[in-house]
Amino acid sequence: MKAFMDKDFLLDTDTAKKLYANYADMTKIPVLDYHCHINPQEIWEDRQFENIAQVWLEGDHYKWRQMRTNGVDEKYITGDATDREKFQKWAETMPKLIGNPLYHWSHLELRYYFGFQGNLNGDTAEEVWNLCNEKLQSKDFTVRNLIRKSNVQLICTTDDPVDSLEYHQKIKADETFEVQVLPAWRPDKAMNIEKPDFSDYIKKLSDASGIAVTDFASLKDALNNRLDFFAENGCCVSDHALEYVMHVPADDAQIDAILKKALAGETTSVLENLQYKTAFMLAMAKQYAKRGWVMQLHYGCKRDNNALMYEKLGPDTGFDCINNYAPSAQLADFLNALSATDEVPKTIIYSLNPNDDEAIGTIIGCFQGGGVRNKIQQGSAWWFNDHYTGMTKQMKSLANLSVLGNFVGMLTDSRSFLSYTRHDYFRRILCQMVGAWVENGEYPDDEKLLGEIVKGISFNNAVEYFGFDLKTV
């Protein structure tokens, strides 16, 4: 019997262990986090957390969902209970999470950052609370030093077009912090024409850009102005949260009429929304192609399903689910519309529905080229899928239908400064999968080739694909 989460955690074969130790270990192969939701202000201010509950439970809807499922009262999740009480309820939930990635992630964090080798439960909660909190008081555990401990070289945050990017600018000017923190362009609010605050947001965009938005042409001008500003601040990555990738084309006059209707506060129809969003996404994609940016498309989520809890807590609080409606034909038609004018940007496609893996794998093969290795990528297993089964399924599908060796690998997609161990989790799963293929005679036992593949997926491929100012390893 293997010891609980020992140094060979998830690694069963000699080949897997060798690949992990030499080509994937986070202490040797750095982390590139090209998509996350951490707050750049906290990096600039070098926040120091008071206790482990602040690190673990503030805004972590992954944990909140499981605490609710375990019967924990909302008082101890998002309510007015003390941090110590909330931590206790999480600790009591942990033993029930057998097979859940949160069980592994939490213990990886306790081992990697705090040196705790036991297991967290209701009885050990006090020991863990005291151990973690004592270390969190040290200057070695400020936000910047947690990033350093994680061997992170570059972080892309998630930023709205109207954001000032002041904290990115301050971090860049600070010579005492060597990690690059770059903005990533997230223009969802300018796309979501059906939202009741759409016209108010467009006024903010007009103010930020200095361009009055009155029609679709002026909207594009305003967005291009902000794209220039983001580019000046090191941005080369976009991200879009879509229900699905739609393609419902309309002519310029129709799009102008739809936008003017929304700006006047009138309700737009479902068809009009799709037509506007199609035009919006095509316009953005063409800009990314022109600028050499990477476009990330995240889709397949139905958000804020519990209306009562949404009214109490707002968005991103643990009430989202997989949406199984994502017509692959429209995704293909969207990319084809860009291909017709040779304006397909580098693109990473993520679906929250694992049943979409094979559709994505076949679609991306239709639009490769331009001398770029895997110009169109399938993104890593996302959100509800970033567990052992989901990661393995996604990578095996990608291997079956595309070129796994060019995969840009893992991201955190997280709001936590301790979540970089998710890269370790991913890398162990990668090495276990590749090691099994080798030991089963499905790929040669050539350490040079295997090492390049594992280092590539862990770090190097992303450096080259995004064009970041980093050295490969």
C-alpha positions in Angstrom: 0.0 0.0 0.0 1.3 3.4 -0.9 1.5 6.1 1.8 -1.1 8.9 1.6 -0.1 11.5 -0.9 3.7 10.7 -0.7 6.3 12.0 -3.1 5.0 9.5 -5.8 1.4 10.6 -5.5 -0.5 9.6 -8.6 2.7 8.1 -10.1 2.5 4.3 -10.5 5.2 3.4 -13.0 9.0 3.9 -13.0 8.7 5.9 -16.2 6.1 8.2 -14.7 8.2 8.8 -11.6 11.3 9.6 -13.6 9.4 12.0 -15.9 7.9 13.8 -13.0 11.1 14.1 -11.0 13.2 15.3 -14.0 10.9 17.2 -16.2 7.7 18.3 -14.3 8.5 18.9 -10.7 7.4 22.5 -9.9 10.6 23.2 -8.0 12.6 22.6 -11.2 10.2 23.5 -14.0 8.5 26.9 -13.4 4.9 27.8 -13.6 3.3 30.0 -16.3 -0.2 31.0 -15.3 -1.8 32.4 -18.4 -5.3 32.6 -17.1 -6.4 33.4 -13.5 -8.7 35.7 -11.5 -6.3 36.9 -8.8 -6.4 40.5 -7.8 -3.3 42.5 -9.1 -3.9 45.1 -6.3 -3.1 42.4 -3.7 0.1 41.6 -5.5 1.1 45.3 -5.6 0.2 45.7 -1.9 1.9 42.4 -1.1 -1.0 41.4 1.1 -0.4 39.3 4.2 -3.3 37.1 5.2 -4.3 36.9 8.8 -5.3 33.3 8.8 -5.7 30.2 6.5 -9.5 30.8 6.2 -8.8 34.1 4.4 -6.5 32.3 2.0 -8.8 29.3 1.5 -12.4 30.3 1.9 -12.6 33.9 0.7 -14.4 33.7 -2.6 -13.7 30.0 -3.2 -17.0 28.8 -4.6 -15.5 25.3 -5.2 -15.3 24.9 -1.5 -18.6 26.6 -0.8 -20.5 24.2 -3.0 -19.2 21.2 -1.2 -19.8 22.7 2.3 -23.4 23.4 1.3 -23.7 19.8 0.0 -22.4 18.6 3.3 -25.2 20.4 5.1 -23.2 23.3 6.4 -25.3 26.4 7.2 -24.7 29.4 5.0 -23.6 31.3 8.1 -20.4 29.3 8.1 -19.8 29.7 4.4 -20.6 33.3 3.3 -22.2 34.5 6.5 -21.1 36.2 9.7 -19.4 33.3 11.5 -15.8 33.8 12.5 -13.0 32.7 10.3 -12.1 30.0 12.8 -15.7 28.7 12.7 -15.7 28.7 9.0 -12.4 26.8 8.8 -13.7 24.2 11.3 -16.7 23.5 9.0 -14.4 23.2 6.0 -12.2 20.8 8.0 -15.2 18.7 9.0 -16.3 18.5 5.3 -12.9 17.4 4.1 -13.1 13.7 5.1 -16.3 13.2 3.1 -14.6 14.4 -0.1 -13.0 11.1 -1.1 -12.4 11.1 -4.8 -13.0 14.9 -5.0 -10.1 17.0 -6.4 -10.5 19.5 -3.5 -9.3 16.8 -1.1 -6.1 16.5 -3.1 -5.7 20.2 -3.8 -6.1 21.1 -0.2 -3.6 18.6 1.0 -1.1 19.5 -1.7 -1.3 23.1 -0.5 -0.8 22.1 3.1 2.2 20.0 2.2 3.8 22.4 -0.3 3.4 25.6 1.6 3.0 24.7 5.2 4.8 21.3 5.6 1.8 19.6 7.1 2.0 15.8 6.3 -1.1 14.6 8.0 -4.7 14.8 6.9 -7.2 17.6 7.6 -10.4 16.8 9.5 -12.4 18.1 12.3 -10.1 16.7 14.9 -6.9 18.0 13.3 -8.4 21.4 12.4 -6.9 23.2 15.5 -3.4 21.8 14.7 -3.6 22.9 11.1 -5.1 26.3 12.0 -2.3 27.1 14.4 0.4 25.7 12.1 -0.7 27.7 9.0 -1.5 30.9 10.9 1.9 30.9 12.5 3.6 30.7 9.1 1.3 33.2 7.5 2.5 35.8 10.0 6.0 35.5 8.5 7.2 37.8 5.7 7.9 34.6 3.8 4.2 34.2 3.3 3.1 37.5 1.8 1.4 37.3 -1.5 4.6 38.0 -3.5 6.5 35.4 -1.6 3.8 32.8 -2.1 4.1 33.5 -5.8 7.9 33.1 -5.5 7.5 29.9 -3.5 5.4 28.5 -6.3 8.2 29.1 -8.9 5.8 31.3 -11.0 7.4 33.4 -13.7 4.4 35.0 -15.3 0.7 35.7 -14.4 -2.1 36.9 -16.6 -5.0 38.4 -14.7 -8.5 39.0 -16.0 -9.3 42.6 -16.8 -12.2 44.6 -18.2 -11.6 47.1 -21.1 -12.4 50.1 -18.8 -9.9 49.1 -16.1 -7.1 51.6 -15.4 -4.5 48.8 -15.1 -2.8 51.0 -12.5 -1.7 48.1 -10.4 -0.1 46.3 -13.4 1.8 49.5 -14.1 2.9 49.8 -10.5 4.1 46.2 -10.4 6.0 46.5 -13.6 7.8 49.6 -12.3 8.7 47.9 -9.1 12.2 46.4 -9.6 12.0 44.4 -6.3 9.4 42.0 -7.8 10.7 39.8 -10.7 7.5 38.0 -11.7 5.7 39.4 -14.7 2.0 40.3 -14.0 0.2 41.1 -17.2 -3.4 42.1 -18.0 -5.7 39.9 -20.1 -8.5 41.4 -22.1 -12.0 40.3 -21.0 -14.7 42.4 -22.9 -17.8 40.4 -21.9 -19.7 43.4 -20.6 -19.4 45.0 -24.0 -20.7 41.9 -25.6 -23.6 41.0 -23.2 -26.2 43.3 -24.9 -29.1 41.5 -23.1 -27.9 42.6 -19.7 -29.9 45.4 -18.0 -26.7 47.4 -17.3 -25.4 47.2 -20.8 -26.1 50.8 -21.8 -24.5 52.0 -18.5 -21.4 50.0 -19.2 -21.1 51.4 -22.8 -21.1 54.9 -21.2 -18.2 53.8 -19.0 -16.4 52.5 -22.2 -17.0 55.8 -23.9 -15.5 57.7 -21.0 -12.5 55.4 -20.7 -11.7 55.6 -24.4 -12.7 59.2 -25.1 -14.9 58.0 -28.0 -18.7 58.4 -27.8 -20.3 55.1 -28.7 -23.4 55.7 -30.9 -23.2 52.9 -33.4 -21.2 49.7 -34.1 -18.4 51.5 -35.9 -17.8 53.8 -32.9 -18.1 50.9 -30.5 -15.2 49.2 -32.4 -13.2 52.4 -32.3 -13.7 52.7 -28.6 -12.7 49.0 -28.1 -9.7 49.4 -30.4 -8.6 52.4 -28.3 -8.6 50.3 -25.2 -6.9 47.4 -27.0 -4.1 49.8 -27.8 -3.9 50.8 -24.1 -3.8 47.1 -23.0 -1.1 46.3 -25.5 1.0 49.2 -24.2 0.7 47.5 -20.8 1.9 44.1 -22.1 -1.4 42.4 -22.9 -1.3 39.8 -25.6 -4.1 37.5 -24.4 -7.9 37.8 -24.5 -10.6 35.8 -22.8 -14.3 35.4 -23.5 -17.0 33.8 -21.4 -19.7 32.6 -23.8 -22.8 30.5 -23.5 -21.6 28.9 -26.7 -19.7 30.1 -29.8 -22.5 31.3 -32.0 -22.5 32.3 -35.7 -25.7 34.1 -36.6 -24.5 36.7 -39.1 -26.3 40.0 -40.0 -25.4 43.0 -42.1 -23.9 46.3 -40.7 -27.3 48.1 -40.9 -28.9 45.4 -38.8 -26.1 45.4 -36.2 -26.3 49.2 -35.9 -30.1 49.1 -35.4 -29.7 46.4 -32.7 -27.0 48.3 -30.8 -28.9 51.6 -31.0 -32.0 49.8 -29.6 -30.0 48.5 -26.7 -28.4 51.9 -26.0 -31.8 53.5 -25.9 -32.7 51.0 -23.1 -35.1 48.9 -25.3 -35.2 45.2 -25.0 -33.5 43.2 -27.8 -34.8 39.9 -29.0 -32.9 36.6 -28.7 -32.2 36.6 -32.4 -30.9 40.2 -32.2 -28.7 39.3 -29.3 -27.1 36.4 -31.2 -26.6 38.6 -34.3 -24.9 41.3 -32.2 -22.7 38.9 -30.3 -21.6 37.2 -33.6 -20.6 40.6 -35.0 -18.9 41.5 -31.8 -16.9 38.3 -31.6 -15.9 38.5 -35.3 -14.7 42.1 -34.8 -12.7 41.2 -31.7 -11.1 38.1 -33.3 -10.0 40.1 -36.3 -8.3 42.6 -34.0 -6.5 39.7 -32.2 -5.3 38.3 -35.5 -4.0 41.7 -36.6 -2.2 42.2 -33.2 -0.9 38.7 -32.9 -2.9 38.1 -29.7 -4.3 34.8 -28.4 -8.1 34.5 -28.2 -9.4 32.2 -25.4 -13.0 31.1 -25.7 -14.6 29.6 -22.5 -18.1 28.3 -23.0 -20.6 25.6 -21.8 -21.6 27.1 -18.5 -25.1 28.0 -17.3 -24.6 30.5 -14.5 -26.4 31.7 -11.4 -29.1 29.0 -11.4 -30.4 29.6 -7.9 -32.2 32.9 -8.2 -32.8 33.1 -4.4 -29.1 32.8 -3.6 -28.2 35.0 -6.5 -30.3 37.8 -5.0 -28.5 37.3 -1.6 -24.9 36.7 -2.7 -24.5 37.8 -6.4 -22.5 36.0 -9.1 -19.6 33.5 -8.7 -20.8 32.1 -5.5 -21.2 28.4 -6.4 -24.5 28.1 -8.3 -23.3 27.4 -11.8 -23.6 24.2 -13.8 -22.6 22.6 -17.2 -24.7 23.6 -20.1 -25.0 20.9 -22.7 -26.0 23.1 -25.6 -23.1 24.0 -27.8 -23.7 23.6 -31.5 -20.4 22.5 -33.0 -21.5 23.6 -36.5 -21.7 27.2 -35.3 -18.2 27.1 -33.8 -16.9 25.8 -37.1 -18.8 28.4 -39.0 -17.5 31.2 -36.8 -13.9 30.1 -37.4 -14.6 29.6 -41.1 -15.9 33.2 -41.3 -12.5 34.4 -40.0 -10.6 31.9 -42.2 -12.3 33.3 -45.3 -10.3 36.5 -44.9 -7.3 34.9 -43.3 -8.0 36.5 -40.0 -8.1 33.5 -37.6 -6.1 34.4 -34.5 -4.3 31.9 -32.3 -7.2 30.5 -30.4 -7.7 28.3 -27.3 -11.1 26.6 -27.0 -12.5 25.4 -23.7 -15.9 23.8 -23.1 -17.2 23.1 -19.7 -19.0 20.1 -21.1 -16.6 17.1 -21.5 -18.8 15.7 -24.2 -17.6 18.5 -26.4 -14.0 17.2 -26.4 -14.1 15.3 -29.6 -16.1 17.9 -31.5 -13.5 20.5 -30.5 -10.7 18.1 -31.4 -12.0 17.7 -34.9 -12.9 21.4 -35.5 -9.5 22.7 -34.6 -7.9 20.4 -37.2 -9.8 22.3 -39.9 -8.2 25.7 -39.2 -4.5 24.9 -38.4 -1.7 26.4 -40.4 0.2 29.6 -40.9 3.4 28.0 -39.6 2.2 28.0 -36.0 2.3 24.7 -34.0 -1.3 24.0 -33.0 -2.4 27.5 -33.8 -5.9 26.4 -32.7 -5.7 24.6 -29.3 -8.1 22.7 -27.2 -7.8 24.2 -23.7 -7.2 22.2 -20.5 -9.9 20.5 -18.6 -11.8 23.4 -17.1 -13.6 24.1 -13.8 -15.9 21.1 -13.2 -13.5 19.0 -15.2 -10.1 19.8 -13.6 -9.9 16.5 -11.8 -8.1 13.3 -12.6 -10.8 11.9 -14.8 -11.5 15.2 -16.6 -7.8 16.0 -17.2 -7.0 12.5 -18.4 -10.1 12.4 -20.7 -9.2 15.8 -22.3 -5.6 15.0 -22.9 -6.4 11.5 -24.3 -9.0 13.1 -26.7 -6.5 15.7 -27.7 -3.8 13.0 -28.3 -6.3 10.9 -30.4 -7.4 13.8 -32.6 -4.6 16.4 -32.6 -1.0 16.8 -31.5 -0.7 16.5 -27.7 3.0 17.3 -27.8 2.1 20.9 -28.7 -0.5 21.4 -25.9 0.0 24.6 -23.8 -1.0 22.8 -20.7 -2.5 23.9 -17.3 -3.7 27.2 -15.9 -5.1 27.9 -12.4 -8.3 29.8 -13.3 -8.3 30.6 -9.7 -8.6 33.5 -7.2 -6.3 31.9 -4.7 -2.5 32.5 -4.2 -2.1 28.9 -3.1 -3.7 27.2 -6.1 -0.5 26.9 -8.0 -0.2 23.3 -6.8 -3.0 22.6 -9.3 -0.1 22.7 -11.8 1.7 20.0 -9.8 -1.5 17.9 -9.8 -1.9 18.3 -13.5 1.8 17.5 -14.2 1.6 14.3 -12.1 -1.5 13.2 -14.1 0.3 14.0 -17.4 3.4 12.0 -16.3 1.2 9.1 -15.1 -0.6 9.0 -18.5 2.6 9.2 -20.6 4.4 6.8 -18.4 1.7 4.2 -18.9 1.8 4.5 -22.7 5.6 4.0 -22.6 5.5 1.0 -20.2 2.7 -0.5 -22.3 4.9 -0.3 -25.4 2.8 2.4 -27.1 5.7 4.9 -27.3 9.4 4.4 -27.2 11.3 4.7 -23.9 13.4 7.6 -25.2 14.0 9.9 -22.3 15.1 12.9 -24.5 11.9 12.8 -26.5 9.7 12.2 -23.4 11.4 14.9 -21.4 10.9 17.5 -24.2 7.2 16.5 -24.4 6.6 16.8 -20.6 8.6 20.1 -20.3 6.8 21.4 -23.3 3.3 20.8 -21.9 4.3 21.9 -18.5 5.9 25.2 -19.5 7.8 25.6 -22.8 4.9 25.3 -25.2 3.0 28.2 -23.5 6.1 30.4 -23.6 6.4 29.9 -27.3 2.7 30.0 -28.2 1.9 33.2 -26.4 5.2 34.8 -27.2 5.9 35.9 -23.7 9.3 37.4 -22.8 10.5 34.3 -21.0 13.2 31.7 -21.6 12.2 28.1 -22.1 13.8 25.4 -19.8 
